[in-house]
Amino acid sequence: MSATAILDDGQHITLDGYDPGAEITVKRINVWRDYDNRALGARCSVRHGHKAVLLERKGDGCRVRVAWMGQTYEGWVTYWFIRELKTEWMIGRLKGAGA
């Protein structure tokens, strides 16, 4: 299920690995070179809570810019790793579970 919340391109976001349904936090979030072909590898891996800038959204994929270890990287994450879209993602999970 895709999120439908609107975020503006260029909006500052927070990468968030917390999954309240499973009660776990993904500590490291990969920023992928290519959302559809992850075999190309990650540009970098950032920590839960890391700040980023949303550059573009295509379906479930979101192109982001992150600063990490003195470098700037652009790559892709799935929308549910964006805190500002987390509420909508959780609603989708609950609907999928029959809630």
N, C-alpha and C positions, 0 to 999 in steps of 0.2 A: 504494500500500500504506500503510495506516495504522499508526502506531506503537501498541504496546499497553502500553508502560511507564506506570506509574502515578506521577503527580506530584500532590501535594496542592494544592488551591486555596490560594493565599496563599504558596506556596513561592517563595523567591527563586531566580531563574534567570539565566543568562547568554545573551544573544543572540549567536549565533555564525554568521558567514558563511563559514566555511571548508568547502570541499568537497574532501576528500582524493582522491576518485575523479578529479576534473578538475584537481586541484592548483591551485585558485584560491581566493581569498578575496573574497567580496562585502564591500566596504568599508562600504557604507551599506545598512541594512536598513529597509524601509518598514514602518511600523506603520499598518495600513489601518483606515479608518473602518468598513468593512463587508467581512467576509471574502468573502462571496459576490458582492458588487457593488463591485469595486475601482474602477469608473468614478467612484465617489463620492470617490475620492482618499485620500491618506494623511493621518493625523493629524500624523505627524512622521516623520522619517527619522533613525535612530540609527546609531552606529558599531558595527562588529564588536567584540564584547567588552563591550558595554554591559550593565549590570545591569538587571533588571526583576523584576516580581512576576507570577506566573501567577495569573490570576483564574478562568479557566474553560477547559474544552476541549470542543470539538464536532467530532468527526471529526478531520480534519487541521488544523483551525483552532484556535488558542489565543489567548484574549483575555488581554492583558497590560496592566500599568500600568508606565509608564516616566516618569522625571523627565528632562526635556530643556530646556536653556536657561532654567532657572528656572521651568518650568511642569511640571505633571503631566498626562500624557495616558493615555487608555485606548484600546486598539485591538487589532487582530488581526495575528498572524503565522502562518505555516505552521510546524508542529511541527519541521521539520528545521532551522529557524533557532534552535532551543533546544539549547544544548550538552548539557544533561542528557538529551536524547532523541536525540542525534546517533549514538550507537552503534547503536541499534535501526534508525535510518534507513539507516545504511550497510549493515547486515545485509540489509535489504530490497532495497537497490540491488544487492548481490551476488547475492541469490537471483534477482532479475529478470534478471540478466545470465547466469544459468545456472551460477553458481559453486556 
